[in-house]
Amino acid sequence: MALKCDICEDSGWYPILDNYGFKRYSIRCPECGGDHNKEEPEIIAHENYWAETQRRKYIEAMAEKRQREMQP
């Protein structure tokens, strides 16, 4: 079976990596828009929740890092 999207390999998600190559969170695939999971809305809702949680954790970690860097 051929892949519809070579970017996300039909998962519908594109990983956002940090400077060390670790996955911080995922966004909808910029190439296909994540249209491959349209028939499974409960999976989409779960993945959206997970992605938002990871994004929030990343933002909080970066804020803590900046705050530590500013302290003497």
PDB file of N, CA, C, O and CB in Angstrom:
ATOM      1  N   MET A   1       0.840  -1.180   0.000  1.00  0.00           N
ATOM      2  CA  MET A   1       0.000   0.000   0.000  1.00  0.00           C
ATOM      3  C   MET A   1       0.885   1.244   0.000  1.00  0.00           C
ATOM      4  O   MET A   1       1.755   1.390   0.859  1.00  0.00           O
ATOM      5  CB  MET A   1      -0.956  -0.002   1.217  1.00  0.00           C
ATOM      6  N   ALA A   2       0.670   2.112  -0.935  1.00  0.00           N
ATOM      7  CA  ALA A   2       1.473   3.327  -1.062  1.00  0.00           C
ATOM      8  C   ALA A   2       1.029   4.372  -0.050  1.00  0.00           C
ATOM      9  O   ALA A   2      -0.154   4.481   0.274  1.00  0.00           O
ATOM     10  CB  ALA A   2       1.375   3.894  -2.485  1.00  0.00           C
ATOM     11  N   LEU A   3       1.994   5.134   0.442  1.00  0.00           N
ATOM     12  CA  LEU A   3       1.690   6.213   1.379  1.00  0.00           C
ATOM     13  C   LEU A   3       1.061   7.377   0.637  1.00  0.00           C
ATOM     14  O   LEU A   3       1.456   7.699  -0.484  1.00  0.00           O
ATOM     15  CB  LEU A   3       2.959   6.671   2.124  1.00  0.00           C
ATOM     16  N   LYS A   4       0.088   8.000   1.262  1.00  0.00           N
ATOM     17  CA  LYS A   4      -0.524   9.188   0.685  1.00  0.00           C
ATOM     18  C   LYS A   4       0.343  10.415   0.958  1.00  0.00           C
ATOM     19  O   LYS A   4       0.403  11.340   0.148  1.00  0.00           O
ATOM     20  CB  LYS A   4      -1.944   9.393   1.247  1.00  0.00           C
ATOM     21  N   CYS A   5       1.015  10.408   2.116  1.00  0.00           N
ATOM     22  CA  CYS A   5       1.847  11.551   2.503  1.00  0.00           C
ATOM     23  C   CYS A   5       3.223  11.045   2.934  1.00  0.00           C
ATOM     24  O   CYS A   5       3.344  10.256   3.871  1.00  0.00           O
ATOM     25  CB  CYS A   5       1.174  12.372   3.652  1.00  0.00           C
ATOM     26  N   ASP A   6       4.241  11.507   2.244  1.00  0.00           N
ATOM     27  CA  ASP A   6       5.605  11.101   2.569  1.00  0.00           C
ATOM     28  C   ASP A   6       6.157  11.844   3.790  1.00  0.00           C
ATOM     29  O   ASP A   6       7.108  11.373   4.413  1.00  0.00           O
ATOM     30  CB  ASP A   6       6.512  11.334   1.373  1.00  0.00           C
ATOM     31  N   ILE A   7       5.585  12.978   4.134  1.00  0.00           N
ATOM     32  CA  ILE A   7       6.078  13.779   5.254  1.00  0.00           C
ATOM     33  C   ILE A   7       5.730  13.123   6.592  1.00  0.00           C
ATOM     34  O   ILE A   7       6.604  12.916   7.434  1.00  0.00           O
ATOM     35  CB  ILE A   7       5.495  15.200   5.192  1.00  0.00           C
ATOM     36  N   CYS A   8       4.459  12.801   6.780  1.00  0.00           N
ATOM     37  CA  CYS A   8       4.016  12.236   8.066  1.00  0.00           C
ATOM     38  C   CYS A   8       3.829  10.726   8.012  1.00  0.00           C
ATOM     39  O   CYS A   8       3.485  10.104   9.016  1.00  0.00           O
ATOM     40  CB  CYS A   8       2.715  12.885   8.498  1.00  0.00           C
ATOM     41  N   GLU A   9       4.054  10.139   6.849  1.00  0.00           N
ATOM     42  CA  GLU A   9       3.842   8.707   6.643  1.00  0.00           C
ATOM     43  C   GLU A   9       2.424   8.296   7.044  1.00  0.00           C
ATOM     44  O   GLU A   9       2.219   7.252   7.662  1.00  0.00           O
ATOM     45  CB  GLU A   9       4.872   7.895   7.442  1.00  0.00           C
ATOM     46  N   ASP A  10       1.463   9.124   6.686  1.00  0.00           N
ATOM     47  CA  ASP A  10       0.027   8.915   6.915  1.00  0.00           C
ATOM     48  C   ASP A  10      -0.388   8.911   8.381  1.00  0.00           C
ATOM     49  O   ASP A  10      -1.482   8.449   8.706  1.00  0.00           O
ATOM     50  CB  ASP A  10      -0.385   7.627   6.299  1.00  0.00           C
ATOM     51  N   SER A  11       0.456   9.412   9.266  1.00  0.00           N
ATOM     52  CA  SER A  11       0.044   9.506  10.672  1.00  0.00           C
ATOM     53  C   SER A  11      -0.778  10.767  10.904  1.00  0.00           C
ATOM     54  O   SER A  11      -1.586  10.820  11.832  1.00  0.00           O
ATOM     55  CB  SER A  11       1.274   9.496  11.603  1.00  0.00           C
ATOM     56  N   GLY A  12      -0.575  11.787  10.062  1.00  0.00           N
ATOM     57  CA  GLY A  12      -1.294  13.050  10.221  1.00  0.00           C
ATOM     58  C   GLY A  12      -0.595  14.024  11.145  1.00  0.00           C
ATOM     59  O   GLY A  12      -1.065  15.149  11.318  1.00  0.00           O
ATOM     60  N   TRP A  13       0.525  13.621  11.747  1.00  0.00           N
ATOM     61  CA  TRP A  13       1.229  14.458  12.726  1.00  0.00           C
ATOM     62  C   TRP A  13       2.676  14.666  12.316  1.00  0.00           C
ATOM     63  O   TRP A  13       3.312  13.769  11.763  1.00  0.00           O
ATOM     64  CB  TRP A  13       1.165  13.828  14.123  1.00  0.00           C
ATOM     65  N   TYR A  14       3.190  15.856  12.592  1.00  0.00           N
ATOM     66  CA  TYR A  14       4.564  16.213  12.289  1.00  0.00           C
ATOM     67  C   TYR A  14       5.252  16.578  13.597  1.00  0.00           C
ATOM     68  O   TYR A  14       4.773  17.471  14.296  1.00  0.00           O
ATOM     69  CB  TYR A  14       4.636  17.387  11.261  1.00  0.00           C
ATOM     70  N   PRO A  15       6.355  15.924  13.960  1.00  0.00           N
ATOM     71  CA  PRO A  15       6.992  16.187  15.249  1.00  0.00           C
ATOM     72  C   PRO A  15       7.793  17.487  15.244  1.00  0.00           C
ATOM     73  O   PRO A  15       8.444  17.827  14.255  1.00  0.00           O
ATOM     74  CB  PRO A  15       7.898  15.029  15.624  1.00  0.00           C
ATOM     75  N   ILE A  16       7.734  18.204  16.358  1.00  0.00           N
ATOM     76  CA  ILE A  16       8.557  19.387  16.576  1.00  0.00           C
ATOM     77  C   ILE A  16       9.664  18.966  17.532  1.00  0.00           C
ATOM     78  O   ILE A  16       9.397  18.524  18.649  1.00  0.00           O
ATOM     79  CB  ILE A  16       7.714  20.604  17.150  1.00  0.00           C
ATOM     80  N   LEU A  17      10.910  19.106  17.083  1.00  0.00           N
ATOM     81  CA  LEU A  17      12.057  18.648  17.848  1.00  0.00           C
ATOM     82  C   LEU A  17      12.784  19.828  18.477  1.00  0.00           C
ATOM     83  O   LEU A  17      12.751  20.943  17.958  1.00  0.00           O
ATOM     84  CB  LEU A  17      13.009  17.848  16.960  1.00  0.00           C
ATOM     85  N   ASP A  18      13.445  19.563  19.611  1.00  0.00           N
ATOM     86  CA  ASP A  18      14.254  20.607  20.230  1.00  0.00           C
ATOM     87  C   ASP A  18      15.668  20.565  19.642  1.00  0.00           C
ATOM     88  O   ASP A  18      15.931  19.823  18.695  1.00  0.00           O
ATOM     89  CB  ASP A  18      14.292  20.435  21.780  1.00  0.00           C
ATOM     90  N   ASN A  19      16.569  21.363  20.207  1.00  0.00           N
ATOM     91  CA  ASN A  19      17.935  21.440  19.687  1.00  0.00           C
ATOM     92  C   ASN A  19      18.704  20.137  19.835  1.00  0.00           C
ATOM     93  O   ASN A  19      19.723  19.943  19.172  1.00  0.00           O
ATOM     94  CB  ASN A  19      18.683  22.537  20.384  1.00  0.00           C
ATOM     95  N   TYR A  20      18.231  19.245  20.692  1.00  0.00           N
ATOM     96  CA  TYR A  20      18.913  17.982  20.924  1.00  0.00           C
ATOM     97  C   TYR A  20      18.285  16.821  20.158  1.00  0.00           C
ATOM     98  O   TYR A  20      18.725  15.679  20.285  1.00  0.00           O
ATOM     99  CB  TYR A  20      18.919  17.673  22.395  1.00  0.00           C
ATOM    100  N   GLY A  21      17.268  17.111  19.371  1.00  0.00           N
ATOM    101  CA  GLY A  21      16.627  16.072  18.577  1.00  0.00           C
ATOM    102  C   GLY A  21      15.510  15.333  19.289  1.00  0.00           C
ATOM    103  O   GLY A  21      15.011  14.330  18.779  1.00  0.00           O
ATOM    104  N   PHE A  22      15.106  15.817  20.474  1.00  0.00           N
ATOM    105  CA  PHE A  22      14.021  15.182  21.202  1.00  0.00           C
ATOM    106  C   PHE A  22      12.690  15.774  20.777  1.00  0.00           C
ATOM    107  O   PHE A  22      12.570  16.983  20.579  1.00  0.00           O
ATOM    108  CB  PHE A  22      14.219  15.335  22.713  1.00  0.00           C
ATOM    109  N   LYS A  23      11.698  14.919  20.639  1.00  0.00           N
ATOM    110  CA  LYS A  23      10.365  15.360  20.250  1.00  0.00           C
ATOM    111  C   LYS A  23       9.721  16.093  21.425  1.00  0.00           C
ATOM    112  O   LYS A  23       9.598  15.537  22.517  1.00  0.00           O
ATOM    113  CB  LYS A  23       9.488  14.155  19.796  1.00  0.00           C
ATOM    114  N   ARG A  24       9.314  17.330  21.201  1.00  0.00           N
ATOM    115  CA  ARG A  24       8.669  18.124  22.240  1.00  0.00           C
ATOM    116  C   ARG A  24       7.156  18.079  22.127  1.00  0.00           C
ATOM    117  O   ARG A  24       6.461  17.934  23.133  1.00  0.00           O
ATOM    118  CB  ARG A  24       9.147  19.557  22.174  1.00  0.00           C
ATOM    119  N   TYR A  25       6.647  18.201  20.928  1.00  0.00           N
ATOM    120  CA  TYR A  25       5.218  18.099  20.673  1.00  0.00           C
ATOM    121  C   TYR A  25       5.010  17.885  19.187  1.00  0.00           C
ATOM    122  O   TYR A  25       5.967  17.937  18.415  1.00  0.00           O
ATOM    123  CB  TYR A  25       4.461  19.364  21.166  1.00  0.00           C
ATOM    124  N   SER A  26       3.797  17.649  18.784  1.00  0.00           N
ATOM    125  CA  SER A  26       3.488  17.415  17.378  1.00  0.00           C
ATOM    126  C   SER A  26       2.436  18.400  16.908  1.00  0.00           C
ATOM    127  O   SER A  26       1.596  18.861  17.682  1.00  0.00           O
ATOM    128  CB  SER A  26       3.010  15.971  17.154  1.00  0.00           C
ATOM    129  N   ILE A  27       2.499  18.708  15.640  1.00  0.00           N
ATOM    130  CA  ILE A  27       1.487  19.556  15.012  1.00  0.00           C
ATOM    131  C   ILE A  27       0.867  18.761  13.872  1.00  0.00           C
ATOM    132  O   ILE A  27       1.408  17.740  13.445  1.00  0.00           O
ATOM    133  CB  ILE A  27       2.101  20.913  14.497  1.00  0.00           C
ATOM    134  N   ARG A  28      -0.258  19.232  13.390  1.00  0.00           N
ATOM    135  CA  ARG A  28      -0.851  18.625  12.207  1.00  0.00           C
ATOM    136  C   ARG A  28       0.151  18.710  11.069  1.00  0.00           C
ATOM    137  O   ARG A  28       0.864  19.705  10.940  1.00  0.00           O
ATOM    138  CB  ARG A  28      -2.190  19.318  11.825  1.00  0.00           C
ATOM    139  N   CYS A  29       0.208  17.697  10.260  1.00  0.00           N
ATOM    140  CA  CYS A  29       1.155  17.650   9.155  1.00  0.00           C
ATOM    141  C   CYS A  29       0.948  18.856   8.235  1.00  0.00           C
ATOM    142  O   CYS A  29      -0.166  19.090   7.765  1.00  0.00           O
ATOM    143  CB  CYS A  29       1.003  16.329   8.365  1.00  0.00           C
ATOM    144  N   PRO A  30       2.017  19.627   7.974  1.00  0.00           N
ATOM    145  CA  PRO A  30       1.869  20.799   7.105  1.00  0.00           C
ATOM    146  C   PRO A  30       1.630  20.439   5.641  1.00  0.00           C
ATOM    147  O   PRO A  30       1.122  21.257   4.874  1.00  0.00           O
ATOM    148  CB  PRO A  30       3.096  21.665   7.209  1.00  0.00           C
ATOM    149  N   GLU A  31       1.988  19.242   5.261  1.00  0.00           N
ATOM    150  CA  GLU A  31       1.830  18.823   3.863  1.00  0.00           C
ATOM    151  C   GLU A  31       0.397  18.394   3.557  1.00  0.00           C
ATOM    152  O   GLU A  31      -0.206  18.875   2.598  1.00  0.00           O
ATOM    153  CB  GLU A  31       2.791  17.679   3.545  1.00  0.00           C
ATOM    154  N   CYS A  32      -0.148  17.491   4.368  1.00  0.00           N
ATOM    155  CA  CYS A  32      -1.468  16.923   4.076  1.00  0.00           C
ATOM    156  C   CYS A  32      -2.554  17.457   5.006  1.00  0.00           C
ATOM    157  O   CYS A  32      -3.740  17.232   4.765  1.00  0.00           O
ATOM    158  CB  CYS A  32      -1.415  15.411   4.176  1.00  0.00           C
ATOM    159  N   GLY A  33      -2.163  18.155   6.055  1.00  0.00           N
ATOM    160  CA  GLY A  33      -3.149  18.680   7.000  1.00  0.00           C
ATOM    161  C   GLY A  33      -3.675  17.647   7.967  1.00  0.00           C
ATOM    162  O   GLY A  33      -4.597  17.932   8.731  1.00  0.00           O
ATOM    163  N   GLY A  34      -3.115  16.457   7.954  1.00  0.00           N
ATOM    164  CA  GLY A  34      -3.560  15.407   8.870  1.00  0.00           C
ATOM    165  C   GLY A  34      -4.894  14.816   8.509  1.00  0.00           C
ATOM    166  O   GLY A  34      -5.632  14.369   9.387  1.00  0.00           O
ATOM    167  N   ASP A  35      -5.221  14.805   7.233  1.00  0.00           N
ATOM    168  CA  ASP A  35      -6.529  14.326   6.789  1.00  0.00           C
ATOM    169  C   ASP A  35      -6.697  12.816   6.853  1.00  0.00           C
ATOM    170  O   ASP A  35      -7.796  12.323   6.598  1.00  0.00           O
ATOM    171  CB  ASP A  35      -6.772  14.777   5.397  1.00  0.00           C
ATOM    172  N   HIS A  36      -5.667  12.072   7.180  1.00  0.00           N
ATOM    173  CA  HIS A  36      -5.742  10.616   7.140  1.00  0.00           C
ATOM    174  C   HIS A  36      -6.541  10.023   8.293  1.00  0.00           C
ATOM    175  O   HIS A  36      -7.000   8.885   8.202  1.00  0.00           O
ATOM    176  CB  HIS A  36      -4.360  10.040   7.145  1.00  0.00           C
ATOM    177  N   ASN A  37      -6.713  10.766   9.363  1.00  0.00           N
ATOM    178  CA  ASN A  37      -7.425  10.233  10.530  1.00  0.00           C
ATOM    179  C   ASN A  37      -8.849  10.780  10.659  1.00  0.00           C
ATOM    180  O   ASN A  37      -9.445  10.695  11.733  1.00  0.00           O
ATOM    181  CB  ASN A  37      -6.648  10.550  11.793  1.00  0.00           C
ATOM    182  N   LYS A  38      -9.391  11.330   9.597  1.00  0.00           N
ATOM    183  CA  LYS A  38     -10.712  11.954   9.667  1.00  0.00           C
ATOM    184  C   LYS A  38     -11.803  10.991  10.127  1.00  0.00           C
ATOM    185  O   LYS A  38     -12.759  11.414  10.776  1.00  0.00           O
ATOM    186  CB  LYS A  38     -11.079  12.519   8.320  1.00  0.00           C
ATOM    187  N   GLU A  39     -11.679   9.718   9.806  1.00  0.00           N
ATOM    188  CA  GLU A  39     -12.738   8.781  10.166  1.00  0.00           C
ATOM    189  C   GLU A  39     -12.661   8.326  11.616  1.00  0.00           C
ATOM    190  O   GLU A  39     -13.522   7.562  12.051  1.00  0.00           O
ATOM    191  CB  GLU A  39     -12.685   7.585   9.263  1.00  0.00           C
ATOM    192  N   GLU A  40     -11.673   8.760  12.374  1.00  0.00           N
ATOM    193  CA  GLU A  40     -11.521   8.347  13.759  1.00  0.00           C
ATOM    194  C   GLU A  40     -11.444   9.565  14.681  1.00  0.00           C
ATOM    195  O   GLU A  40     -10.361   9.896  15.162  1.00  0.00           O
ATOM    196  CB  GLU A  40     -10.272   7.474  13.921  1.00  0.00           C
ATOM    197  N   PRO A  41     -12.565  10.236  14.938  1.00  0.00           N
ATOM    198  CA  PRO A  41     -12.537  11.494  15.702  1.00  0.00           C
ATOM    199  C   PRO A  41     -12.053  11.337  17.137  1.00  0.00           C
ATOM    200  O   PRO A  41     -11.464  12.271  17.681  1.00  0.00           O
ATOM    201  CB  PRO A  41     -13.905  12.100  15.717  1.00  0.00           C
ATOM    202  N   GLU A  42     -12.285  10.172  17.779  1.00  0.00           N
ATOM    203  CA  GLU A  42     -11.820  10.004  19.157  1.00  0.00           C
ATOM    204  C   GLU A  42     -10.296   9.955  19.215  1.00  0.00           C
ATOM    205  O   GLU A  42      -9.698  10.406  20.192  1.00  0.00           O
ATOM    206  CB  GLU A  42     -12.413   8.728  19.774  1.00  0.00           C
ATOM    207  N   ILE A  43      -9.668   9.414  18.182  1.00  0.00           N
ATOM    208  CA  ILE A  43      -8.203   9.402  18.122  1.00  0.00           C
ATOM    209  C   ILE A  43      -7.681  10.812  17.900  1.00  0.00           C
ATOM    210  O   ILE A  43      -6.688  11.211  18.509  1.00  0.00           O
ATOM    211  CB  ILE A  43      -7.705   8.461  17.001  1.00  0.00           C
ATOM    212  N   ILE A  44      -8.334  11.559  17.041  1.00  0.00           N
ATOM    213  CA  ILE A  44      -7.930  12.934  16.779  1.00  0.00           C
ATOM    214  C   ILE A  44      -8.035  13.759  18.061  1.00  0.00           C
ATOM    215  O   ILE A  44      -7.124  14.523  18.377  1.00  0.00           O
ATOM    216  CB  ILE A  44      -8.796  13.555  15.658  1.00  0.00           C
ATOM    217  N   ALA A  45      -9.127  13.615  18.796  1.00  0.00           N
ATOM    218  CA  ALA A  45      -9.309  14.372  20.037  1.00  0.00           C
ATOM    219  C   ALA A  45      -8.213  14.021  21.040  1.00  0.00           C
ATOM    220  O   ALA A  45      -7.658  14.906  21.691  1.00  0.00           O
ATOM    221  CB  ALA A  45     -10.700  14.093  20.646  1.00  0.00           C
ATOM    222  N   HIS A  46      -7.905  12.740  21.165  1.00  0.00           N
ATOM    223  CA  HIS A  46      -6.847  12.323  22.082  1.00  0.00           C
ATOM    224  C   HIS A  46      -5.492  12.877  21.650  1.00  0.00           C
ATOM    225  O   HIS A  46      -4.732  13.366  22.487  1.00  0.00           O
ATOM    226  CB  HIS A  46      -6.788  10.796  22.165  1.00  0.00           C
ATOM    227  N   GLU A  47      -5.180  12.809  20.366  1.00  0.00           N
ATOM    228  CA  GLU A  47      -3.894  13.306  19.875  1.00  0.00           C
ATOM    229  C   GLU A  47      -3.801  14.814  20.008  1.00  0.00           C
ATOM    230  O   GLU A  47      -2.731  15.337  20.319  1.00  0.00           O
ATOM    231  CB  GLU A  47      -3.684  12.899  18.420  1.00  0.00           C
ATOM    232  N   ASN A  48      -4.897  15.525  19.781  1.00  0.00           N
ATOM    233  CA  ASN A  48      -4.895  16.977  19.977  1.00  0.00           C
ATOM    234  C   ASN A  48      -4.634  17.327  21.430  1.00  0.00           C
ATOM    235  O   ASN A  48      -3.864  18.242  21.719  1.00  0.00           O
ATOM    236  CB  ASN A  48      -6.224  17.585  19.524  1.00  0.00           C
ATOM    237  N   TYR A  49      -5.267  16.609  22.347  1.00  0.00           N
ATOM    238  CA  TYR A  49      -5.061  16.838  23.774  1.00  0.00           C
ATOM    239  C   TYR A  49      -3.605  16.558  24.146  1.00  0.00           C
ATOM    240  O   TYR A  49      -2.989  17.338  24.872  1.00  0.00           O
ATOM    241  CB  TYR A  49      -6.013  15.954  24.611  1.00  0.00           C
ATOM    242  N   TRP A  50      -3.058  15.456  23.656  1.00  0.00           N
ATOM    243  CA  TRP A  50      -1.675  15.094  23.950  1.00  0.00           C
ATOM    244  C   TRP A  50      -0.721  16.155  23.407  1.00  0.00           C
ATOM    245  O   TRP A  50       0.207  16.569  24.101  1.00  0.00           O
ATOM    246  CB  TRP A  50      -1.338  13.714  23.354  1.00  0.00           C
ATOM    247  N   ALA A  51      -0.945  16.596  22.168  1.00  0.00           N
ATOM    248  CA  ALA A  51      -0.073  17.596  21.555  1.00  0.00           C
ATOM    249  C   ALA A  51      -0.124  18.906  22.326  1.00  0.00           C
ATOM    250  O   ALA A  51       0.914  19.531  22.544  1.00  0.00           O
ATOM    251  CB  ALA A  51      -0.466  17.829  20.095  1.00  0.00           C
ATOM    252  N   GLU A  52      -1.299  19.329  22.738  1.00  0.00           N
ATOM    253  CA  GLU A  52      -1.430  20.568  23.502  1.00  0.00           C
ATOM    254  C   GLU A  52      -0.755  20.435  24.859  1.00  0.00           C
ATOM    255  O   GLU A  52      -0.115  21.380  25.320  1.00  0.00           O
ATOM    256  CB  GLU A  52      -2.909  20.940  23.679  1.00  0.00           C
ATOM    257  N   THR A  53      -0.884  19.292  25.503  1.00  0.00           N
ATOM    258  CA  THR A  53      -0.232  19.060  26.794  1.00  0.00           C
ATOM    259  C   THR A  53       1.282  19.130  26.639  1.00  0.00           C
ATOM    260  O   THR A  53       1.959  19.753  27.457  1.00  0.00           O
ATOM    261  CB  THR A  53      -0.648  17.693  27.379  1.00  0.00           C
ATOM    262  N   GLN A  54       1.813  18.503  25.607  1.00  0.00           N
ATOM    263  CA  GLN A  54       3.255  18.540  25.382  1.00  0.00           C
ATOM    264  C   GLN A  54       3.734  19.950  25.070  1.00  0.00           C
ATOM    265  O   GLN A  54       4.789  20.369  25.547  1.00  0.00           O
ATOM    266  CB  GLN A  54       3.636  17.599  24.248  1.00  0.00           C
ATOM    267  N   ARG A  55       2.966  20.684  24.273  1.00  0.00           N
ATOM    268  CA  ARG A  55       3.336  22.066  23.946  1.00  0.00           C
ATOM    269  C   ARG A  55       3.354  22.920  25.196  1.00  0.00           C
ATOM    270  O   ARG A  55       4.259  23.736  25.372  1.00  0.00           O
ATOM    271  CB  ARG A  55       2.367  22.662  22.915  1.00  0.00           C
ATOM    272  N   ARG A  56       2.360  22.748  26.077  1.00  0.00           N
ATOM    273  CA  ARG A  56       2.293  23.505  27.325  1.00  0.00           C
ATOM    274  C   ARG A  56       3.489  23.185  28.219  1.00  0.00           C
ATOM    275  O   ARG A  56       4.079  24.088  28.814  1.00  0.00           O
ATOM    276  CB  ARG A  56       0.982  23.202  28.065  1.00  0.00           C
ATOM    277  N   LYS A  57       3.850  21.899  28.317  1.00  0.00           N
ATOM    278  CA  LYS A  57       5.008  21.497  29.119  1.00  0.00           C
ATOM    279  C   LYS A  57       6.287  22.127  28.574  1.00  0.00           C
ATOM    280  O   LYS A  57       7.142  22.566  29.343  1.00  0.00           O
ATOM    281  CB  LYS A  57       5.142  19.961  29.145  1.00  0.00           C
ATOM    282  N   TYR A  58       6.418  22.172  27.265  1.00  0.00           N
ATOM    283  CA  TYR A  58       7.603  22.755  26.639  1.00  0.00           C
ATOM    284  C   TYR A  58       7.692  24.245  26.946  1.00  0.00           C
ATOM    285  O   TYR A  58       8.764  24.747  27.283  1.00  0.00           O
ATOM    286  CB  TYR A  58       7.581  22.524  25.119  1.00  0.00           C
ATOM    287  N   ILE A  59       6.582  24.946  26.832  1.00  0.00           N
ATOM    288  CA  ILE A  59       6.564  26.383  27.113  1.00  0.00           C
ATOM    289  C   ILE A  59       6.922  26.638  28.566  1.00  0.00           C
ATOM    290  O   ILE A  59       7.695  27.551  28.858  1.00  0.00           O
ATOM    291  CB  ILE A  59       5.185  26.986  26.789  1.00  0.00           C
ATOM    292  N   GLU A  60       6.377  25.852  29.480  1.00  0.00           N
ATOM    293  CA  GLU A  60       6.693  26.008  30.900  1.00  0.00           C
ATOM    294  C   GLU A  60       8.170  25.730  31.175  1.00  0.00           C
ATOM    295  O   GLU A  60       8.802  26.456  31.943  1.00  0.00           O
ATOM    296  CB  GLU A  60       5.820  25.075  31.742  1.00  0.00           C
ATOM    297  N   ALA A  61       8.717  24.696  30.561  1.00  0.00           N
ATOM    298  CA  ALA A  61      10.130  24.366  30.765  1.00  0.00           C
ATOM    299  C   ALA A  61      11.032  25.481  30.240  1.00  0.00           C
ATOM    300  O   ALA A  61      12.035  25.817  30.870  1.00  0.00           O
ATOM    301  CB  ALA A  61      10.476  23.036  30.074  1.00  0.00           C
ATOM    302  N   MET A  62      10.685  26.045  29.108  1.00  0.00           N
ATOM    303  CA  MET A  62      11.491  27.135  28.556  1.00  0.00           C
ATOM    304  C   MET A  62      11.392  28.383  29.426  1.00  0.00           C
ATOM    305  O   MET A  62      12.382  29.097  29.589  1.00  0.00           O
ATOM    306  CB  MET A  62      11.050  27.456  27.123  1.00  0.00           C
ATOM    307  N   ALA A  63      10.226  28.657  29.984  1.00  0.00           N
ATOM    308  CA  ALA A  63      10.076  29.804  30.883  1.00  0.00           C
ATOM    309  C   ALA A  63      10.918  29.615  32.138  1.00  0.00           C
ATOM    310  O   ALA A  63      11.558  30.558  32.603  1.00  0.00           O
ATOM    311  CB  ALA A  63       8.597  30.006  31.262  1.00  0.00           C
ATOM    312  N   GLU A  64      10.923  28.402  32.689  1.00  0.00           N
ATOM    313  CA  GLU A  64      11.752  28.117  33.862  1.00  0.00           C
ATOM    314  C   GLU A  64      13.233  28.279  33.532  1.00  0.00           C
ATOM    315  O   GLU A  64      13.994  28.814  34.338  1.00  0.00           O
ATOM    316  CB  GLU A  64      11.479  26.696  34.381  1.00  0.00           C
ATOM    317  N   LYS A  65      13.637  27.826  32.367  1.00  0.00           N
ATOM    318  CA  LYS A  65      15.033  27.934  31.949  1.00  0.00           C
ATOM    319  C   LYS A  65      15.438  29.401  31.829  1.00  0.00           C
ATOM    320  O   LYS A  65      16.503  29.794  32.305  1.00  0.00           O
ATOM    321  CB  LYS A  65      15.258  27.204  30.608  1.00  0.00           C
ATOM    322  N   ARG A  66      14.600  30.199  31.202  1.00  0.00           N
ATOM    323  CA  ARG A  66      14.902  31.630  31.068  1.00  0.00           C
ATOM    324  C   ARG A  66      14.987  32.302  32.430  1.00  0.00           C
ATOM    325  O   ARG A  66      15.843  33.156  32.660  1.00  0.00           O
ATOM    326  CB  ARG A  66      13.839  32.327  30.208  1.00  0.00           C
ATOM    327  N   GLN A  67      14.094  31.910  33.328  1.00  0.00           N
ATOM    328  CA  GLN A  67      14.098  32.496  34.665  1.00  0.00           C
ATOM    329  C   GLN A  67      15.391  32.128  35.405  1.00  0.00           C
ATOM    330  O   GLN A  67      15.981  32.984  36.064  1.00  0.00           O
ATOM    331  CB  GLN A  67      12.862  32.023  35.467  1.00  0.00           C
ATOM    332  N   ARG A  68      15.834  30.887  35.309  1.00  0.00           N
ATOM    333  CA  ARG A  68      17.091  30.466  35.932  1.00  0.00           C
ATOM    334  C   ARG A  68      18.277  31.211  35.350  1.00  0.00           C
ATOM    335  O   ARG A  68      19.201  31.565  36.082  1.00  0.00           O
ATOM    336  CB  ARG A  68      17.292  28.968  35.765  1.00  0.00           C
ATOM    337  N   GLU A  69      18.270  31.451  34.062  1.00  0.00           N
ATOM    338  CA  GLU A  69      19.380  32.155  33.404  1.00  0.00           C
ATOM    339  C   GLU A  69      19.464  33.607  33.858  1.00  0.00           C
ATOM    340  O   GLU A  69      20.548  34.190  33.863  1.00  0.00           O
ATOM    341  CB  GLU A  69      19.221  32.095  31.879  1.00  0.00           C
ATOM    342  N   MET A  70      18.336  34.196  34.237  1.00  0.00           N
ATOM    343  CA  MET A  70      18.320  35.606  34.634  1.00  0.00           C
ATOM    344  C   MET A  70      18.738  35.796  36.091  1.00  0.00           C
ATOM    345  O   MET A  70      19.104  36.903  36.486  1.00  0.00           O
ATOM    346  CB  MET A  70      16.932  36.193  34.418  1.00  0.00           C
ATOM    347  N   GLN A  71      18.690  34.735  36.890  1.00  0.00           N
ATOM    348  CA  GLN A  71      19.071  34.851  38.291  1.00  0.00           C
ATOM    349  C   GLN A  71      20.600  34.871  38.386  1.00  0.00           C
ATOM    350  O   GLN A  71      21.295  34.206  37.619  1.00  0.00           O
ATOM    351  CB  GLN A  71      18.471  33.679  39.133  1.00  0.00           C
ATOM    352  N   PRO A  72      21.116  35.672  39.375  1.00  0.00           N
ATOM    353  CA  PRO A  72      22.582  35.774  39.520  1.00  0.00           C
ATOM    354  C   PRO A  72      23.218  34.499  40.045  1.00  0.00           C
ATOM    355  O   PRO A  72      24.435  34.441  40.216  1.00  0.00           O
ATOM    356  CB  PRO A  72      22.932  36.915  40.446  1.00  0.00           C
TER     357      PRO A  72
END
